[in-house]
Structures are given as structure tokens and as C-alpha cells.
Amino acid sequence: MAEWEACIGMEVHAELLTDSKMFCSCANAFGGEPNTRCCPVCTGMPGSLPVMNRKAVEMVLRTALALNCEISMTSIFHRKNYFYPDLPKNYQISQYGDTPIGKRGWLDVPVDGRIVRVHIRRVHLEEDTGKLFHLPTGESAVDYNRSGVPLMEIVTEFPPDMHTAEEARAYLQTLRNVLVYLGVCDGRMEQGSLRCEPNLSVRPKGSDTFGVKTELKNLNSFRAVQRGIEYEIQRHIAVLEAGGKVVQETRGWNDERGESFPMRTKEYEQDYRYFPEPDLVPVQFSEEWIEQVRASLPELPLAKRQRFMEQYALPEYDATLLIESRATADYFEEVVKLGAEPKAAANWMNGDLARLMNAAGIEDIRDCKVTPRHLRDLIGLVQKGTVTGSVAKQVLEEVFNTGADPAQVVQAKGLTQVSDTDQLRAWVQQAIAENPDAAEKVRNGKLQTLQFLVGQVMKLSRGRANPNEVRRLIAEELGVQVE
Amino acid sequence: MAQRLTLEQIAHVARLARLALSEQEMRQMEKHLNNLMAQFERLQELDTTGVEPTAHSFPVYNVFREDVVQPSLPQEEILANAPDQRDGCFTVPIIVEE
């Protein structure tokens, strides 16, 4: 069987986090009553004129610079003409041709311990369309609240740099992180503020020509992106191995059924008759403007991850989790700045705290009641031996639920670690008496069972017993040697 | 004249513009559009060596508004001219894919 290689490109659309729309002053928001954020401009009333939102232009400039793009010093807008009910003007204002705000950039994407450099062909600015819902009556309902929301399009370069579904997913995740760090997009795929359309073809490995490509739509999560691309690659290979030809088409992804299906599009829809938008004057960037925006770029995720690994001696795994959101990374640095040991802070944040947040459905660490100071204190309590590790987990949960001070929780609940030998010995004797079989096994040299008895003592002490002391005392009581 | 629009091209453009033209109208359009094309042919005769290609005739750039929200129109007003509406939405015939 021949070996195959997939070539994957991607178009990403990101709704910009401006307060108002691209060409009018209606609010840019999600949800709400339909057609309540509309005006003559974004509903295409005759005689209305668009005026560019400076912030939106600057956000695209910001992104283009972060993606190492060349900037078109003069950048113009075009009309993309087509009829569809979600487009009230019958044209979308977009940027066509060779003056997108940014072009010829790249993004370094970590995949499996390697870095894949994905080249970017263009970063441009356009407007979003309205939303269409299909009604049971056989009609469609249109809501124009989204019409005219600033939309940034980021397209990868051809020939493609990505060859696996995993690389494509990693690219999208890395790009999303960059956009969120830059504060230009909230990156919510499930709400559609970040949308991706991969295109892919398959060819025999080593070939220098390309196969016929298909485009994939309806991918609403990172998981769907990976599964959809994997499916599509296998579908291409199956067609080719059966001696068939792949048909160039746009396909939709059905996540429930785990398969793609052809989406029929009208051929004349492709005839967009682009021409320069006469209602908008060109944007002209100055060196000062560009340098000012460049200087305001934050530390980007990959650079931050590298710094975390070096400055705090964190393993790549911990650093990768911490930098996934800027808020989490800032939180971590705050905990460390307050004096906590970095690895301990990372362990708590990526472990128990992440678990609690997940269970409570909290996405942003700033929305949780555990402050950096709380976490610093908790880590301190464990290090000083005031509480055991298992009690600390209970304390964290209490702080998470109530926002109380860790030290106060320990006091109020009597959770201080017990190292008092008499008390510990009483629990140890009780545990041995209640579990004679286990005790016998330990006496006969089965030291694994000793851990079971330690667990029993921890239970009796409600997690407060000093586990090392308990271990030592059990060994002593049963007359065995432990190292 | 270098190029003439064919009836076929005119039919294509009419279709893109969702215009249902009769055969007579098509022939009329053929005449009008080809007249227009001839005007552009004349423009092509101008020597534009050294003139930067441009999309706008005035040297005006960067006409921006600040990112400030102003009140939108009330929903009733936006929907006032809708031929059909339901639950705050415009309703339209479903677009059947061909």
C-alpha cells in the first residue's frame, strides 16, 4: 500500500472584541433579542454609509504584527457580491487582492515537543453576516444583530505547512491563544466567535504535486476539528486507493455521526465580482502607528511558556497548561510573587483547583473564590506541616466554595495536622485491632498492606494524622522494619 | 473594439443580479452594455505610465469613527418594512439549494 501525505490549509474567522460594530455604532454583543442591535447601516438601508471603526482596524494590525506579517501600508476594502438573506446589502465588505492589512506572516506551533512553523498568507478585515434560522414552517428567520460585526480572516499560506489533523488542531489552539492574549477575540468556538474552515488534499508521500482538495465546514470545537480532518484524510485515501477521484467540493461535518457529507453550493455563487468599495477611503498606516501598536504587544503564549520553563524550572507539561489562558498565567505568577514555591503552585493550579473549576463550570480563574493569596497560604500550611496534603485538598475545596481564609478554615474545622505521638499511637492501635488480617499480613512481611493500615488511620483522624509518623508507628507496633 | 459582450455573458450577469430579462431586453442590454464597454475602451487609450493604480480618486485616507456604542433603532422600526416577520425576526422563503 502506498504511503499518503495530507496537505492541510486553514481559514479562520474571528469576531473582534470591539464595543461597536465595524461600520456603524450598534453594539457588538452575543445573544439578546433578535434585531435589537440594528440600524440603517447594518441592515443595508438605501442611502446609509459605512464609517470604519478605528479600534477594529487596530486590532487586525495588532494581530498581523503578532503573526509576523508584512503590513500593507495602504489597505483598501472591496465588495464581495452575492445574494443571501443573511446579507442585507447583497454584498459583504471585505478585503480582496494584495492589500490585506497583513500578509506573508507565520506562527510557530508546538506539536508533540516539536515546533511547526505555519506560514500565514493574509490577515484581513471584513464584516460578519446576520444569522439565519430554519423554521418548522419551511421558512427562514433572519436576525441581523450579528450583521456588521467586525470579522478578521486569517488564511494560511499555500503550499500548506500542516500535514496531520493533530498539527491542524494545534495550529488552531495556538492561534486562538494568541488572539485571546492580544485581547482581539474571545475565542469561543461554541458561540461561533471563532470559526475555522480547513481545506485538505492527499498525495502519495514524496510527490511534489497536490491532490484535489475539499473544504470542511461546521466544525464547532477543537475535537471536531481534529476528528473532522482525520475522517476527511481517511476518506480521501480510501477513494484514491480504490482507484477513484476525489471530487472538489465543500463538505459539512456531522459531529454526532462522525462523518462528513457534501454541501451543495451553487456554482455561480463563486462569481463574487469583487470591486473596490467606493463608500470607504483607504486605510493608510504610518510607521509611528505600527511601532506604537508593536510596542503594546503582550508577551505571547509560546514565549511565556519558554520563560515559565526557564524562570520557574517547570516541566513543559505544567507550563503548557498554565499559559493556556493569560488570566491563569498571570494568576500563577502572582502566587509565586507572593512567595509560593513555583512547582507546588503549578501542581495545585493544574490539579485540584482546575478540577474544582471544571466541576463548577468556571472557565476564568479570576471568577473563582480562591485568590492567589489563598493559594500561597495553603501551600505554606502544607510546607510548614500545619496540615497534611489530604487535608489541604479539603481546605482548598472549602476556600473554593466559601472564599474563607485557609488558616481560618483549618482552625474552625480542627484540621491541624496531628503529630502528637500518644494520639497517633491510639489511632494506630485502634486500626490494628479493627483489621487483624491486614496486621497479620504486615507481620508476615507483606509491606504493601502497611499502606492500607495507614489509610485506616488517616480515616480515623479525618486526614489529620501525620502520615510519616503513622507509618513509623504501625511498623513499630507490628515489629517490622521499614526504610 | 477589442472585446464585445456576448448574449451568453449578459445572460450570466443577469442571472447573478437575479434579473429575469426577456429576449428583447437582453438584446437591448447587449447594446447598452457594449456602448458602455466602448467608453472604457476609449479610456484605455490614455497613457497612464507612471500613474499609481488607485481605487479612489481623492487623496483622502483614514476616515474613522471611535469605537463608541450609540443606541440602535427599536426592533419595531427595524422590522417596520418587513414583508413578513415572526418573533422579532424577518421571515424569508427558504433558500433551496440547486
Interface residues (C-beta under 8 A of the other chain):
Chain A: T18 D19 S20 S25 C26 A27 E33 P34 N35 T36 R37 C38 C39 P40 T43 V51 M52 N53 R54 K55 A56 V57 T74 I76 N81 F83 Y84 P85 F133 H134 L135 G138 E139 S140 A141 V142 D143 Y144 R264 T265 K266 Y268 D271 R273 P276 P278 L280 V281 P282 V283 Q284
Chain B: H12 R15 L16 R18 A55 H56 F58 V60 Y61 N62 V63 F64 R65 E66 D67 V68 V69 Q70 S72 L73 P74 Q75 I78 L79 D84 R86 D87 G88 C89 F90 T91 V92 P93 I94 I95 E97 E98
